[in-house]
Amino acid sequence: MLLGLPHSATTVSVRRGLRQEFGPDGVDVQAITDGIELLDRIRRAPTALVVLDMELPGPDPLVLLGAVLSESPHAAVVAITSRERRAGTLGLLRGDRDDFLFRPFTVDELACRVRLRLSATTGLVAPVVQSHGGVSVRDDVGEVTVDGRLVALSPTEYSLLLALLDRPGEVVSHAELGGRAWAEPVSANLVQVYISYLRRKIGPERIRTVRGAGYLLEG
């Protein structure tokens, strides 16, 4: 998997998160911070998937996307774009073979899109279902059910739920939750606000506050 992302602290976080997510499946994750270098890498060796930020330095973003699709026709593409560039980006993507995300995004949200594309196009990555205490998440499509009932979560709420599901019955700190749901450091108060939103959707009794420490997902 190739990540075409501008050089920034967020890029480091994305690369680390995707390596943790897909490394056990044998997927190599490489980050490239320049459009010309990305094309050179694609020409030298095939890849299963390209994550392309439409603000990557180098050629015009739409020209670069077209070149990526031409040079690596068998690779799936997940494009990261702004709402202003939406029409041009979607005009080049190939139906259900590719996907896109609006900026800003969370690593968990990107991982879901990547898992779905890899599963659909290569079979390398199988869907992951996490369940605890009546709450289930199908990671490849971002589907959340509570006692069998489908629940719609925002990307931030979804990221917080995944962080809690990764360690069910254990306390997850404010800092760790913030790191999973936001690209930049946030206050404990903001985490608390979004935890309250999540409680309304999955049931307040399912998330316990541990004062001064964080939150845990009850069984």
Secondary structure as GFF3:
##gff-version 3
##sequence-region A 1 219
A	DSSP	beta_strand	2	4	.	.	.	ID=ss1
A	DSSP	alpha_helix	9	22	.	.	.	ID=ss2
A	DSSP	three_ten_helix	23	25	.	.	.	ID=ss3
A	DSSP	beta_strand	30	32	.	.	.	ID=ss4
A	DSSP	alpha_helix	35	44	.	.	.	ID=ss5
A	DSSP	beta_strand	49	53	.	.	.	ID=ss6
A	DSSP	alpha_helix	61	71	.	.	.	ID=ss7
A	DSSP	beta_strand	76	81	.	.	.	ID=ss8
A	DSSP	three_ten_helix	83	85	.	.	.	ID=ss9
A	DSSP	alpha_helix	86	92	.	.	.	ID=ss10
A	DSSP	three_ten_helix	95	97	.	.	.	ID=ss11
A	DSSP	beta_strand	99	102	.	.	.	ID=ss12
A	DSSP	alpha_helix	107	121	.	.	.	ID=ss13
A	DSSP	beta_strand	129	132	.	.	.	ID=ss14
A	DSSP	beta_strand	135	138	.	.	.	ID=ss15
A	DSSP	beta_strand	143	146	.	.	.	ID=ss16
A	DSSP	beta_strand	149	151	.	.	.	ID=ss17
A	DSSP	alpha_helix	155	166	.	.	.	ID=ss18
A	DSSP	beta_strand	172	173	.	.	.	ID=ss19
A	DSSP	alpha_helix	174	181	.	.	.	ID=ss20
A	DSSP	alpha_helix	188	202	.	.	.	ID=ss21
A	DSSP	three_ten_helix	204	206	.	.	.	ID=ss22
A	DSSP	beta_strand	207	210	.	.	.	ID=ss23
A	DSSP	beta_strand	214	217	.	.	.	ID=ss24
###
